[in-house]
Amino acid sequence: MQKLMQSLQKGLVKLSFTSMNSGEGRTIVCTLNERLLRNHQTMTQDLQNDNILVFKTESNEWEDVRLDTVTSWEEVLEA
């Protein structure tokens, strides 16, 4: 998951995962890039943790994602 973290810090990522709350599959566009956070602070991520906190760019909210629920991810080119 180190490559995922690097991509999140670099720019936008399309992330698909299974929601722990609903059990349904979700796909979000998210980032950890400071330039894209718009008035939000970055948070230190522990690579040993089972979860990551990502910023959803479409809703301007943080999302807590369990790494073992990630089904796919890909970098997104910025418009």
PDB file with one MODEL, atoms N, CA, C and O in Angstrom:
MODEL        1
ATOM      1  N   MET A   1       0.810  -1.196   0.000  1.00  0.00           N
ATOM      2  CA  MET A   1       0.000   0.000   0.000  1.00  0.00           C
ATOM      3  C   MET A   1       0.857   1.264   0.000  1.00  0.00           C
ATOM      4  O   MET A   1       0.325   2.373  -0.044  1.00  0.00           O
ATOM      5  N   GLN A   2       2.158   1.105   0.048  1.00  0.00           N
ATOM      6  CA  GLN A   2       3.034   2.263   0.011  1.00  0.00           C
ATOM      7  C   GLN A   2       2.874   3.035  -1.307  1.00  0.00           C
ATOM      8  O   GLN A   2       2.934   4.264  -1.312  1.00  0.00           O
ATOM      9  N   LYS A   3       2.671   2.326  -2.417  1.00  0.00           N
ATOM     10  CA  LYS A   3       2.474   2.995  -3.708  1.00  0.00           C
ATOM     11  C   LYS A   3       1.165   3.783  -3.714  1.00  0.00           C
ATOM     12  O   LYS A   3       1.106   4.875  -4.279  1.00  0.00           O
ATOM     13  N   LEU A   4       0.130   3.248  -3.097  1.00  0.00           N
ATOM     14  CA  LEU A   4      -1.132   3.973  -2.976  1.00  0.00           C
ATOM     15  C   LEU A   4      -0.904   5.270  -2.210  1.00  0.00           C
ATOM     16  O   LEU A   4      -1.358   6.328  -2.645  1.00  0.00           O
ATOM     17  N   MET A   5      -0.216   5.208  -1.089  1.00  0.00           N
ATOM     18  CA  MET A   5       0.051   6.398  -0.285  1.00  0.00           C
ATOM     19  C   MET A   5       0.843   7.425  -1.082  1.00  0.00           C
ATOM     20  O   MET A   5       0.557   8.620  -1.006  1.00  0.00           O
ATOM     21  N   GLN A   6       1.823   6.983  -1.837  1.00  0.00           N
ATOM     22  CA  GLN A   6       2.617   7.904  -2.654  1.00  0.00           C
ATOM     23  C   GLN A   6       1.747   8.580  -3.703  1.00  0.00           C
ATOM     24  O   GLN A   6       1.887   9.778  -3.949  1.00  0.00           O
ATOM     25  N   SER A   7       0.849   7.820  -4.320  1.00  0.00           N
ATOM     26  CA  SER A   7      -0.045   8.388  -5.326  1.00  0.00           C
ATOM     27  C   SER A   7      -1.012   9.386  -4.699  1.00  0.00           C
ATOM     28  O   SER A   7      -1.295  10.427  -5.293  1.00  0.00           O
ATOM     29  N   LEU A   8      -1.521   9.082  -3.510  1.00  0.00           N
ATOM     30  CA  LEU A   8      -2.419  10.004  -2.814  1.00  0.00           C
ATOM     31  C   LEU A   8      -1.705  11.308  -2.465  1.00  0.00           C
ATOM     32  O   LEU A   8      -2.300  12.382  -2.559  1.00  0.00           O
ATOM     33  N   GLN A   9      -0.456  11.227  -2.071  1.00  0.00           N
ATOM     34  CA  GLN A   9       0.302  12.420  -1.722  1.00  0.00           C
ATOM     35  C   GLN A   9       0.679  13.224  -2.963  1.00  0.00           C
ATOM     36  O   GLN A   9       0.875  14.437  -2.884  1.00  0.00           O
ATOM     37  N   LYS A  10       0.781  12.557  -4.096  1.00  0.00           N
ATOM     38  CA  LYS A  10       1.160  13.207  -5.350  1.00  0.00           C
ATOM     39  C   LYS A  10      -0.020  13.927  -6.008  1.00  0.00           C
ATOM     40  O   LYS A  10       0.157  14.987  -6.608  1.00  0.00           O
ATOM     41  N   GLY A  11      -1.227  13.350  -5.896  1.00  0.00           N
ATOM     42  CA  GLY A  11      -2.365  13.957  -6.583  1.00  0.00           C
ATOM     43  C   GLY A  11      -3.659  13.215  -6.305  1.00  0.00           C
ATOM     44  O   GLY A  11      -3.897  12.747  -5.191  1.00  0.00           O
ATOM     45  N   LEU A  12      -4.496  13.112  -7.335  1.00  0.00           N
ATOM     46  CA  LEU A  12      -5.813  12.491  -7.202  1.00  0.00           C
ATOM     47  C   LEU A  12      -5.761  10.991  -7.478  1.00  0.00           C
ATOM     48  O   LEU A  12      -5.025  10.526  -8.348  1.00  0.00           O
ATOM     49  N   VAL A  13      -6.559  10.250  -6.714  1.00  0.00           N
ATOM     50  CA  VAL A  13      -6.649   8.795  -6.863  1.00  0.00           C
ATOM     51  C   VAL A  13      -8.123   8.395  -6.870  1.00  0.00           C
ATOM     52  O   VAL A  13      -8.909   8.853  -6.040  1.00  0.00           O
ATOM     53  N   LYS A  14      -8.479   7.539  -7.815  1.00  0.00           N
ATOM     54  CA  LYS A  14      -9.814   6.930  -7.834  1.00  0.00           C
ATOM     55  C   LYS A  14      -9.699   5.638  -7.038  1.00  0.00           C
ATOM     56  O   LYS A  14      -9.000   4.709  -7.444  1.00  0.00           O
ATOM     57  N   LEU A  15     -10.386   5.583  -5.908  1.00  0.00           N
ATOM     58  CA  LEU A  15     -10.244   4.505  -4.944  1.00  0.00           C
ATOM     59  C   LEU A  15     -11.551   3.740  -4.816  1.00  0.00           C
ATOM     60  O   LEU A  15     -12.590   4.334  -4.528  1.00  0.00           O
ATOM     61  N   SER A  16     -11.512   2.437  -5.025  1.00  0.00           N
ATOM     62  CA  SER A  16     -12.687   1.580  -4.845  1.00  0.00           C
ATOM     63  C   SER A  16     -12.456   0.701  -3.625  1.00  0.00           C
ATOM     64  O   SER A  16     -11.379   0.133  -3.443  1.00  0.00           O
ATOM     65  N   PHE A  17     -13.488   0.602  -2.794  1.00  0.00           N
ATOM     66  CA  PHE A  17     -13.375  -0.171  -1.551  1.00  0.00           C
ATOM     67  C   PHE A  17     -14.761  -0.600  -1.098  1.00  0.00           C
ATOM     68  O   PHE A  17     -15.770  -0.133  -1.625  1.00  0.00           O
ATOM     69  N   THR A  18     -14.802  -1.486  -0.127  1.00  0.00           N
ATOM     70  CA  THR A  18     -16.061  -1.922   0.471  1.00  0.00           C
ATOM     71  C   THR A  18     -16.269  -1.147   1.761  1.00  0.00           C
ATOM     72  O   THR A  18     -15.417  -1.164   2.650  1.00  0.00           O
ATOM     73  N   SER A  19     -17.402  -0.470   1.860  1.00  0.00           N
ATOM     74  CA  SER A  19     -17.714   0.320   3.042  1.00  0.00           C
ATOM     75  C   SER A  19     -17.897  -0.594   4.247  1.00  0.00           C
ATOM     76  O   SER A  19     -18.617  -1.590   4.176  1.00  0.00           O
ATOM     77  N   MET A  20     -17.245  -0.252   5.352  1.00  0.00           N
ATOM     78  CA  MET A  20     -17.398  -1.032   6.582  1.00  0.00           C
ATOM     79  C   MET A  20     -18.774  -0.792   7.206  1.00  0.00           C
ATOM     80  O   MET A  20     -19.278  -1.644   7.937  1.00  0.00           O
ATOM     81  N   ASN A  21     -19.378   0.355   6.924  1.00  0.00           N
ATOM     82  CA  ASN A  21     -20.698   0.667   7.491  1.00  0.00           C
ATOM     83  C   ASN A  21     -21.820  -0.065   6.779  1.00  0.00           C
ATOM     84  O   ASN A  21     -22.678  -0.670   7.422  1.00  0.00           O
ATOM     85  N   SER A  22     -21.816  -0.013   5.441  1.00  0.00           N
ATOM     86  CA  SER A  22     -22.937  -0.579   4.685  1.00  0.00           C
ATOM     87  C   SER A  22     -22.616  -1.919   4.034  1.00  0.00           C
ATOM     88  O   SER A  22     -23.528  -2.660   3.667  1.00  0.00           O
ATOM     89  N   GLY A  23     -21.332  -2.240   3.886  1.00  0.00           N
ATOM     90  CA  GLY A  23     -20.943  -3.462   3.196  1.00  0.00           C
ATOM     91  C   GLY A  23     -21.005  -3.338   1.684  1.00  0.00           C
ATOM     92  O   GLY A  23     -20.726  -4.298   0.965  1.00  0.00           O
ATOM     93  N   GLU A  24     -21.372  -2.155   1.200  1.00  0.00           N
ATOM     94  CA  GLU A  24     -21.502  -1.914  -0.234  1.00  0.00           C
ATOM     95  C   GLU A  24     -20.189  -1.394  -0.814  1.00  0.00           C
ATOM     96  O   GLU A  24     -19.385  -0.773  -0.119  1.00  0.00           O
ATOM     97  N   GLY A  25     -19.992  -1.663  -2.102  1.00  0.00           N
ATOM     98  CA  GLY A  25     -18.830  -1.138  -2.796  1.00  0.00           C
ATOM     99  C   GLY A  25     -18.981   0.344  -3.051  1.00  0.00           C
ATOM    100  O   GLY A  25     -20.063   0.815  -3.401  1.00  0.00           O
ATOM    101  N   ARG A  26     -17.898   1.081  -2.875  1.00  0.00           N
ATOM    102  CA  ARG A  26     -17.899   2.526  -3.103  1.00  0.00           C
ATOM    103  C   ARG A  26     -16.681   2.893  -3.927  1.00  0.00           C
ATOM    104  O   ARG A  26     -15.642   2.239  -3.843  1.00  0.00           O
ATOM    105  N   THR A  27     -16.814   3.931  -4.716  1.00  0.00           N
ATOM    106  CA  THR A  27     -15.696   4.482  -5.469  1.00  0.00           C
ATOM    107  C   THR A  27     -15.682   5.986  -5.248  1.00  0.00           C
ATOM    108  O   THR A  27     -16.692   6.662  -5.443  1.00  0.00           O
ATOM    109  N   ILE A  28     -14.528   6.503  -4.840  1.00  0.00           N
ATOM    110  CA  ILE A  28     -14.389   7.931  -4.574  1.00  0.00           C
ATOM    111  C   ILE A  28     -13.115   8.434  -5.244  1.00  0.00           C
ATOM    112  O   ILE A  28     -12.191   7.667  -5.515  1.00  0.00           O
ATOM    113  N   VAL A  29     -13.088   9.734  -5.502  1.00  0.00           N
ATOM    114  CA  VAL A  29     -11.856  10.394  -5.931  1.00  0.00           C
ATOM    115  C   VAL A  29     -11.334  11.115  -4.701  1.00  0.00           C
ATOM    116  O   VAL A  29     -12.050  11.895  -4.073  1.00  0.00           O
ATOM    117  N   CYS A  30     -10.074  10.845  -4.362  1.00  0.00           N
ATOM    118  CA  CYS A  30      -9.541  11.364  -3.106  1.00  0.00           C
ATOM    119  C   CYS A  30      -8.069  11.739  -3.262  1.00  0.00           C
ATOM    120  O   CYS A  30      -7.447  11.474  -4.290  1.00  0.00           O
ATOM    121  N   THR A  31      -7.530  12.361  -2.214  1.00  0.00           N
ATOM    122  CA  THR A  31      -6.154  12.825  -2.245  1.00  0.00           C
ATOM    123  C   THR A  31      -5.608  12.998  -0.834  1.00  0.00           C
ATOM    124  O   THR A  31      -6.360  13.008   0.141  1.00  0.00           O
ATOM    125  N   LEU A  32      -4.299  13.134  -0.743  1.00  0.00           N
ATOM    126  CA  LEU A  32      -3.614  13.602   0.458  1.00  0.00           C
ATOM    127  C   LEU A  32      -2.644  14.720   0.088  1.00  0.00           C
ATOM    128  O   LEU A  32      -1.803  15.117   0.895  1.00  0.00           O
ATOM    129  N   ASN A  33      -2.770  15.225  -1.141  1.00  0.00           N
ATOM    130  CA  ASN A  33      -1.902  16.278  -1.644  1.00  0.00           C
ATOM    131  C   ASN A  33      -2.274  17.603  -0.990  1.00  0.00           C
ATOM    132  O   ASN A  33      -3.418  18.043  -1.091  1.00  0.00           O
ATOM    133  N   GLU A  34      -1.311  18.246  -0.315  1.00  0.00           N
ATOM    134  CA  GLU A  34      -1.580  19.473   0.420  1.00  0.00           C
ATOM    135  C   GLU A  34      -2.162  20.570  -0.465  1.00  0.00           C
ATOM    136  O   GLU A  34      -3.009  21.340  -0.012  1.00  0.00           O
ATOM    137  N   ARG A  35      -1.732  20.653  -1.692  1.00  0.00           N
ATOM    138  CA  ARG A  35      -2.208  21.691  -2.612  1.00  0.00           C
ATOM    139  C   ARG A  35      -3.699  21.533  -2.924  1.00  0.00           C
ATOM    140  O   ARG A  35      -4.385  22.514  -3.209  1.00  0.00           O
ATOM    141  N   LEU A  36      -4.195  20.293  -2.868  1.00  0.00           N
ATOM    142  CA  LEU A  36      -5.587  20.014  -3.216  1.00  0.00           C
ATOM    143  C   LEU A  36      -6.542  19.970  -2.021  1.00  0.00           C
ATOM    144  O   LEU A  36      -7.744  19.767  -2.194  1.00  0.00           O
ATOM    145  N   LEU A  37      -6.017  20.156  -0.826  1.00  0.00           N
ATOM    146  CA  LEU A  37      -6.855  20.000   0.365  1.00  0.00           C
ATOM    147  C   LEU A  37      -7.746  21.196   0.677  1.00  0.00           C
ATOM    148  O   LEU A  37      -8.674  21.062   1.474  1.00  0.00           O
ATOM    149  N   ARG A  38      -7.502  22.347   0.087  1.00  0.00           N
ATOM    150  CA  ARG A  38      -8.380  23.529   0.259  1.00  0.00           C
ATOM    151  C   ARG A  38      -8.763  23.795   1.709  1.00  0.00           C
ATOM    152  O   ARG A  38      -9.825  23.374   2.166  1.00  0.00           O
ATOM    153  N   ASN A  39      -7.918  24.476   2.407  1.00  0.00           N
ATOM    154  CA  ASN A  39      -8.197  24.919   3.777  1.00  0.00           C
ATOM    155  C   ASN A  39      -8.325  23.773   4.785  1.00  0.00           C
ATOM    156  O   ASN A  39      -8.888  23.959   5.863  1.00  0.00           O
ATOM    157  N   HIS A  40      -7.821  22.625   4.451  1.00  0.00           N
ATOM    158  CA  HIS A  40      -7.811  21.514   5.404  1.00  0.00           C
ATOM    159  C   HIS A  40      -6.367  21.164   5.715  1.00  0.00           C
ATOM    160  O   HIS A  40      -5.488  21.324   4.869  1.00  0.00           O
ATOM    161  N   GLN A  41      -6.128  20.699   6.894  1.00  0.00           N
ATOM    162  CA  GLN A  41      -4.787  20.312   7.284  1.00  0.00           C
ATOM    163  C   GLN A  41      -4.507  18.891   6.845  1.00  0.00           C
ATOM    164  O   GLN A  41      -5.412  18.061   6.756  1.00  0.00           O
ATOM    165  N   THR A  42      -3.240  18.623   6.570  1.00  0.00           N
ATOM    166  CA  THR A  42      -2.849  17.252   6.284  1.00  0.00           C
ATOM    167  C   THR A  42      -2.725  16.510   7.607  1.00  0.00           C
ATOM    168  O   THR A  42      -2.570  17.115   8.667  1.00  0.00           O
ATOM    169  N   MET A  43      -2.797  15.201   7.521  1.00  0.00           N
ATOM    170  CA  MET A  43      -2.673  14.368   8.708  1.00  0.00           C
ATOM    171  C   MET A  43      -1.585  13.341   8.470  1.00  0.00           C
ATOM    172  O   MET A  43      -1.451  12.803   7.371  1.00  0.00           O
ATOM    173  N   THR A  44      -0.821  13.078   9.495  1.00  0.00           N
ATOM    174  CA  THR A  44       0.228  12.088   9.378  1.00  0.00           C
ATOM    175  C   THR A  44      -0.401  10.703   9.310  1.00  0.00           C
ATOM    176  O   THR A  44      -1.229  10.342  10.148  1.00  0.00           O
ATOM    177  N   GLN A  45      -0.001   9.932   8.304  1.00  0.00           N
ATOM    178  CA  GLN A  45      -0.529   8.580   8.116  1.00  0.00           C
ATOM    179  C   GLN A  45       0.530   7.575   8.575  1.00  0.00           C
ATOM    180  O   GLN A  45       1.706   7.705   8.236  1.00  0.00           O
ATOM    181  N   ASP A  46       0.116   6.605   9.325  1.00  0.00           N
ATOM    182  CA  ASP A  46       1.004   5.544   9.790  1.00  0.00           C
ATOM    183  C   ASP A  46       0.881   4.366   8.844  1.00  0.00           C
ATOM    184  O   ASP A  46      -0.181   3.751   8.754  1.00  0.00           O
ATOM    185  N   LEU A  47       1.961   4.043   8.133  1.00  0.00           N
ATOM    186  CA  LEU A  47       1.929   2.952   7.166  1.00  0.00           C
ATOM    187  C   LEU A  47       1.709   1.588   7.824  1.00  0.00           C
ATOM    188  O   LEU A  47       1.398   0.615   7.137  1.00  0.00           O
ATOM    189  N   GLN A  48       1.867   1.510   9.136  1.00  0.00           N
ATOM    190  CA  GLN A  48       1.641   0.256   9.854  1.00  0.00           C
ATOM    191  C   GLN A  48       0.171   0.097  10.257  1.00  0.00           C
ATOM    192  O   GLN A  48      -0.243  -0.971  10.708  1.00  0.00           O
ATOM    193  N   ASN A  49      -0.611   1.162  10.090  1.00  0.00           N
ATOM    194  CA  ASN A  49      -2.015   1.140  10.485  1.00  0.00           C
ATOM    195  C   ASN A  49      -2.840   0.385   9.449  1.00  0.00           C
ATOM    196  O   ASN A  49      -2.442   0.294   8.288  1.00  0.00           O
ATOM    197  N   ASP A  50      -3.983  -0.155   9.857  1.00  0.00           N
ATOM    198  CA  ASP A  50      -4.891  -0.872   8.958  1.00  0.00           C
ATOM    199  C   ASP A  50      -5.812   0.075   8.193  1.00  0.00           C
ATOM    200  O   ASP A  50      -6.475  -0.342   7.244  1.00  0.00           O
ATOM    201  N   ASN A  51      -5.858   1.352   8.597  1.00  0.00           N
ATOM    202  CA  ASN A  51      -6.746   2.331   7.978  1.00  0.00           C
ATOM    203  C   ASN A  51      -5.944   3.506   7.430  1.00  0.00           C
ATOM    204  O   ASN A  51      -4.841   3.802   7.889  1.00  0.00           O
ATOM    205  N   ILE A  52      -6.538   4.170   6.424  1.00  0.00           N
ATOM    206  CA  ILE A  52      -5.990   5.442   5.960  1.00  0.00           C
ATOM    207  C   ILE A  52      -7.128   6.456   5.951  1.00  0.00           C
ATOM    208  O   ILE A  52      -8.292   6.109   5.748  1.00  0.00           O
ATOM    209  N   LEU A  53      -6.770   7.696   6.171  1.00  0.00           N
ATOM    210  CA  LEU A  53      -7.731   8.778   6.136  1.00  0.00           C
ATOM    211  C   LEU A  53      -7.457   9.567   4.866  1.00  0.00           C
ATOM    212  O   LEU A  53      -6.369  10.118   4.698  1.00  0.00           O
ATOM    213  N   VAL A  54      -8.439   9.626   3.968  1.00  0.00           N
ATOM    214  CA  VAL A  54      -8.266  10.303   2.693  1.00  0.00           C
ATOM    215  C   VAL A  54      -9.289  11.432   2.568  1.00  0.00           C
ATOM    216  O   VAL A  54     -10.358  11.380   3.176  1.00  0.00           O
ATOM    217  N   PHE A  55      -8.952  12.449   1.778  1.00  0.00           N
ATOM    218  CA  PHE A  55      -9.834  13.587   1.570  1.00  0.00           C
ATOM    219  C   PHE A  55     -10.594  13.417   0.265  1.00  0.00           C
ATOM    220  O   PHE A  55      -9.992  13.320  -0.805  1.00  0.00           O
ATOM    221  N   LYS A  56     -11.929  13.380   0.357  1.00  0.00           N
ATOM    222  CA  LYS A  56     -12.776  13.233  -0.831  1.00  0.00           C
ATOM    223  C   LYS A  56     -12.946  14.613  -1.466  1.00  0.00           C
ATOM    224  O   LYS A  56     -13.521  15.517  -0.859  1.00  0.00           O
ATOM    225  N   THR A  57     -12.445  14.765  -2.683  1.00  0.00           N
ATOM    226  CA  THR A  57     -12.442  16.076  -3.331  1.00  0.00           C
ATOM    227  C   THR A  57     -13.834  16.510  -3.779  1.00  0.00           C
ATOM    228  O   THR A  57     -14.098  17.709  -3.859  1.00  0.00           O
ATOM    229  N   GLU A  58     -14.721  15.582  -4.071  1.00  0.00           N
ATOM    230  CA  GLU A  58     -16.054  15.953  -4.560  1.00  0.00           C
ATOM    231  C   GLU A  58     -16.946  16.490  -3.444  1.00  0.00           C
ATOM    232  O   GLU A  58     -17.775  17.367  -3.688  1.00  0.00           O
ATOM    233  N   SER A  59     -16.791  15.979  -2.228  1.00  0.00           N
ATOM    234  CA  SER A  59     -17.645  16.415  -1.119  1.00  0.00           C
ATOM    235  C   SER A  59     -16.886  17.216  -0.058  1.00  0.00           C
ATOM    236  O   SER A  59     -17.487  17.696   0.903  1.00  0.00           O
ATOM    237  N   ASN A  60     -15.564  17.361  -0.230  1.00  0.00           N
ATOM    238  CA  ASN A  60     -14.729  18.091   0.738  1.00  0.00           C
ATOM    239  C   ASN A  60     -14.861  17.523   2.150  1.00  0.00           C
ATOM    240  O   ASN A  60     -14.988  18.264   3.125  1.00  0.00           O
ATOM    241  N   GLU A  61     -14.828  16.188   2.236  1.00  0.00           N
ATOM    242  CA  GLU A  61     -14.927  15.493   3.515  1.00  0.00           C
ATOM    243  C   GLU A  61     -13.813  14.458   3.615  1.00  0.00           C
ATOM    244  O   GLU A  61     -13.259  14.012   2.610  1.00  0.00           O
ATOM    245  N   TRP A  62     -13.505  14.097   4.836  1.00  0.00           N
ATOM    246  CA  TRP A  62     -12.532  13.036   5.078  1.00  0.00           C
ATOM    247  C   TRP A  62     -13.245  11.695   5.116  1.00  0.00           C
ATOM    248  O   TRP A  62     -14.380  11.597   5.581  1.00  0.00           O
ATOM    249  N   GLU A  63     -12.571  10.665   4.624  1.00  0.00           N
ATOM    250  CA  GLU A  63     -13.113   9.294   4.623  1.00  0.00           C
ATOM    251  C   GLU A  63     -12.071   8.362   5.233  1.00  0.00           C
ATOM    252  O   GLU A  63     -10.904   8.377   4.841  1.00  0.00           O
ATOM    253  N   ASP A  64     -12.500   7.563   6.183  1.00  0.00           N
ATOM    254  CA  ASP A  64     -11.643   6.562   6.816  1.00  0.00           C
ATOM    255  C   ASP A  64     -11.834   5.242   6.069  1.00  0.00           C
ATOM    256  O   ASP A  64     -12.947   4.718   6.007  1.00  0.00           O
ATOM    257  N   VAL A  65     -10.759   4.707   5.506  1.00  0.00           N
ATOM    258  CA  VAL A  65     -10.843   3.503   4.676  1.00  0.00           C
ATOM    259  C   VAL A  65      -9.933   2.415   5.248  1.00  0.00           C
ATOM    260  O   VAL A  65      -8.748   2.647   5.491  1.00  0.00           O
ATOM    261  N   ARG A  66     -10.493   1.249   5.454  1.00  0.00           N
ATOM    262  CA  ARG A  66      -9.661   0.104   5.870  1.00  0.00           C
ATOM    263  C   ARG A  66      -8.924  -0.418   4.653  1.00  0.00           C
ATOM    264  O   ARG A  66      -9.533  -0.668   3.612  1.00  0.00           O
ATOM    265  N   LEU A  67      -7.625  -0.583   4.778  1.00  0.00           N
ATOM    266  CA  LEU A  67      -6.807  -1.000   3.646  1.00  0.00           C
ATOM    267  C   LEU A  67      -7.197  -2.372   3.109  1.00  0.00           C
ATOM    268  O   LEU A  67      -7.083  -2.615   1.908  1.00  0.00           O
ATOM    269  N   ASP A  68      -7.656  -3.272   3.976  1.00  0.00           N
ATOM    270  CA  ASP A  68      -8.004  -4.612   3.491  1.00  0.00           C
ATOM    271  C   ASP A  68      -9.338  -4.644   2.748  1.00  0.00           C
ATOM    272  O   ASP A  68      -9.738  -5.696   2.251  1.00  0.00           O
ATOM    273  N   THR A  69     -10.040  -3.493   2.665  1.00  0.00           N
ATOM    274  CA  THR A  69     -11.282  -3.422   1.901  1.00  0.00           C
ATOM    275  C   THR A  69     -11.084  -2.770   0.529  1.00  0.00           C
ATOM    276  O   THR A  69     -12.017  -2.714  -0.272  1.00  0.00           O
ATOM    277  N   VAL A  70      -9.867  -2.277   0.256  1.00  0.00           N
ATOM    278  CA  VAL A  70      -9.594  -1.641  -1.035  1.00  0.00           C
ATOM    279  C   VAL A  70      -9.593  -2.714  -2.123  1.00  0.00           C
ATOM    280  O   VAL A  70      -8.856  -3.697  -2.045  1.00  0.00           O
ATOM    281  N   THR A  71     -10.432  -2.505  -3.135  1.00  0.00           N
ATOM    282  CA  THR A  71     -10.535  -3.476  -4.231  1.00  0.00           C
ATOM    283  C   THR A  71      -9.725  -3.044  -5.445  1.00  0.00           C
ATOM    284  O   THR A  71      -9.243  -3.886  -6.203  1.00  0.00           O
ATOM    285  N   SER A  72      -9.571  -1.725  -5.635  1.00  0.00           N
ATOM    286  CA  SER A  72      -8.738  -1.224  -6.730  1.00  0.00           C
ATOM    287  C   SER A  72      -8.482   0.262  -6.530  1.00  0.00           C
ATOM    288  O   SER A  72      -9.190   0.940  -5.784  1.00  0.00           O
ATOM    289  N   TRP A  73      -7.453   0.752  -7.216  1.00  0.00           N
ATOM    290  CA  TRP A  73      -7.180   2.182  -7.213  1.00  0.00           C
ATOM    291  C   TRP A  73      -6.350   2.535  -8.437  1.00  0.00           C
ATOM    292  O   TRP A  73      -5.611   1.709  -8.973  1.00  0.00           O
ATOM    293  N   GLU A  74      -6.495   3.790  -8.864  1.00  0.00           N
ATOM    294  CA  GLU A  74      -5.710   4.273  -9.989  1.00  0.00           C
ATOM    295  C   GLU A  74      -5.539   5.777  -9.876  1.00  0.00           C
ATOM    296  O   GLU A  74      -6.409   6.477  -9.359  1.00  0.00           O
ATOM    297  N   GLU A  75      -4.408   6.262 -10.365  1.00  0.00           N
ATOM    298  CA  GLU A  75      -4.177   7.692 -10.380  1.00  0.00           C
ATOM    299  C   GLU A  75      -5.107   8.341 -11.398  1.00  0.00           C
ATOM    300  O   GLU A  75      -5.409   7.762 -12.442  1.00  0.00           O
ATOM    301  N   VAL A  76      -5.560   9.566 -11.074  1.00  0.00           N
ATOM    302  CA  VAL A  76      -6.465  10.302 -11.934  1.00  0.00           C
ATOM    303  C   VAL A  76      -5.737  11.547 -12.416  1.00  0.00           C
ATOM    304  O   VAL A  76      -5.113  12.258 -11.628  1.00  0.00           O
ATOM    305  N   LEU A  77      -5.822  11.803 -13.702  1.00  0.00           N
ATOM    306  CA  LEU A  77      -5.233  13.016 -14.243  1.00  0.00           C
ATOM    307  C   LEU A  77      -6.098  14.194 -13.855  1.00  0.00           C
ATOM    308  O   LEU A  77      -7.323  14.138 -13.964  1.00  0.00           O
ATOM    309  N   GLU A  78      -5.466  15.258 -13.405  1.00  0.00           N
ATOM    310  CA  GLU A  78      -6.208  16.461 -13.020  1.00  0.00           C
ATOM    311  C   GLU A  78      -6.714  17.183 -14.247  1.00  0.00           C
ATOM    312  O   GLU A  78      -6.031  17.249 -15.270  1.00  0.00           O
ATOM    313  N   ALA A  79      -7.916  17.726 -14.141  1.00  0.00           N
ATOM    314  CA  ALA A  79      -8.513  18.454 -15.276  1.00  0.00           C
ATOM    315  C   ALA A  79      -7.941  19.848 -15.389  1.00  0.00           C
ATOM    316  O   ALA A  79      -8.324  20.603 -16.282  1.00  0.00           O
TER     317      ALA A  79
ENDMDL
END
